[in-house]
Amino acid sequence: MTGYRGRTGIYELLLVDDAIRAALARNVAAGVTSMEEVLRVTREGTE
């Protein structure tokens, strides 16, 4: 009983244009987010 049922997901949509595609091809995006960034985004509008 340690699954995700009943929890709220955090989702993001990224539309890939030519600039994003080129950046991804150059391996610029590492996909790493700091804990500070997660807290900043999830607490926005709740204070």
Buried (B, 14 or more C-beta within 10 A) or exposed (E): EEEEEEEEEEEEEEEEEEEEEEEEEEEEEEEEEEEEEEEEEEEEEEE
